[in-house]
Structures are given as structure tokens and as C-alpha cells.
Amino acid sequence: MKRKTEYFGVAITALTLFAESLGAAGLTSRSTQESGKPGGQVIARQSKFYCNIKALTPEERAHHKQLGDKLTAARKALVETDKGYEFQFIPQDVTIAELADWVVTESKCCPFFDFHIDLENEGKRICLRLTGEEGIKQFMRAEFALQ
């Protein structure tokens, strides 16, 4: 049981790092559900959405967080789509190369996301859409405090 508890602790830490990279506040993990059992035992069930924190080196993680902080500060709009969420930026604040850098790193630790980068409105808007399997929107709303 100790091994499972340690594993879920690692998963929650990974989700926290991911949320911080998107600028989420007040993260409370929904990746595991716990229910008390008689005698103080806890049973945990894992969601299909989890992050692999071992996928990034400490240096990659630091760079990813720095870039995530920049993207969060530069975000102009958040749009809910049928299959996820779209983060909108203007090219003066964020480049496609920076978004691509963030996506490549994020995909290493959170491969359950589908990433889409678009240049729209005659080059005046850059969009990053995060989509995925059924339940991804609920996961994102819960984990990243999205409205």
C-alpha cells in the first residue's frame, strides 16, 4: 500500500507542476479519488489523465515553468471548445516557436493531451488548443480552475 501512496503522490506533484505552467491557481487534484475504509485505510483510483514527472529533467522543468509563466501572463483569451480549451495570444507577446517549445516539453510529461497550434486572423492571433479523450474538459476545469 505504501508504494501506491507514493505513486499517487508523484502523480499529484506532476499535475501541480503542469497547472503551475499554465498559471492555474488553487489546484486540487481530481486525478485520484480517495474513500475512507474502516481502520484508517485509504483506497485510491487513478484517472486516465496523469502526468509523468520523470519525463523532464530538473532543467527542462525549470525552463518549462518559466515559459509557462510567460504564456500565462501573455494570454489574451481563453475559449472553451467542443473538445477542450483554446488559449489565444498575439504574436507581439508570444511566438509560435515559444508555443511549440512549450508543447514539445508538455507532451513528454502529459501525453494524453492533443495539441494544436494555429496562426489566425491574417497572422494577428496565435492559438494553442488543448484537446483529448472524453473527459478532458472536465479534467482541465477541475485541475486548472478554468471557467
N, C-alpha and C positions, 0 to 999 in steps of 0.2 A: 504494500500500500504506500510505503514511503516513496518508492520510485515513481508511482503515478502522480503523487502530490508534487514531487519535484518537477516532473514533466509539465504538468499544468501550470506550475509557477513560471516556468520558462516560456510557455505559450502566452501567458498573460503579459509577461515582460515584453515579448515581441510585439504584441498588439499595442502596448503602451508606446513603444518606440515608433511604430507606424503612425499612431494617432498624433504623436508629437510632431512628426514630419509633415503632417497635413494641418497642424495647428489646432487639433481638437482639444477642447477643454473638458474637464470633468469626466474623463474616461472611466467607465465602469465596465468591466469585462462581461460580455454576454457569450464569450466563446465556450465557457463551461457553465453548467448548471449544477448546483450542489443541493443536496437534500439531506437533512439530518437523519441519522439512524439511531436507534436505541444504543446506549453505551458510548455515545460521542463519535461514532463512525460517520464518515462523510463519503458519499458516492458522487463521483464527478463523471459527466458525459461530455465528450468533445464534439464541437461543431465541425462541419466540413470546412469551415473557414478558420485557418490558423496560419501563423507566420513561423518561418524557420529562422530564428535569430542567429543560428550558426552559419548561415549563408553569407554573412557580411563580416569582414574584419573590423576591428575597432576603428581603423582609419576610414574605411568605407562608410561605416555607420555615422561617424562624425561628419564626414562630407555630406552624406545623405540628409542628415538632420539640418545642417547649415543650408543646403539647397531647399529643403522642405520649408524652413523658416522663411526664406526669400519668396518662395512661391505663395505661401500663406499670406504674407504681407502684400504681395502684388496682385492677389486675386481680385478681379473686378466684379465677378458674379458667380453664383452657384445655381445651377439649373437642374432640377430633377427630370430625368428622362424615363422612358418606359422600362429600361433595363439597368439603370444606375444613376449616376450623377455626372454632371459636366462642370468643370472648373474653367472659367473664362479669364483670359489675360489680354493685355495689349502688348505688341512687340517692343514698345519702348521700355517696358518694365521686365519682360521675361522673353528669352529667346527660345526658339524651337530646340536648339541644341541643349539648353538647360533642362527643358521638359524631357527631352529624350534621355539625358543623363539620369534624371530622377526616375524615369520609367524603367530603364535598364536595371538600376540598382534595386528598385522596389520589386521588380519581377523576380529577382533572386530570392527574396525572403517571403514574398506573398504571391506565389504563382497562381492563385485562384482568381486573381483579377484579370480581366481583359482590358487592355489599354488602347486608347485611340487618341491620336494627336491630329488636329485639323487646323489648317490655316484658312480662315473665312473672311467674308466681308472685304474682298479685294486686299487681303493682307493686313487688315486693321484689327483682326481678332485672332488669337490663338486659343484653341480649346483642348482640354485634356478631359476625356470621358473615361470613367472607370465603370465597367460593367462586369457581369459574371453570371454564374448559375442562379437558378431560382433561390431567393432568399438573400441575395447580395445587397439589395437596397435596405432591407430590414437590418442586416448586419451593419451596414455603413451608418444608418441612422442611429442605431444603438451605440456603436463603438465610437463614432466620431461626432456625436451630438449635432448631426445635420438636421436642419429644419426643412 
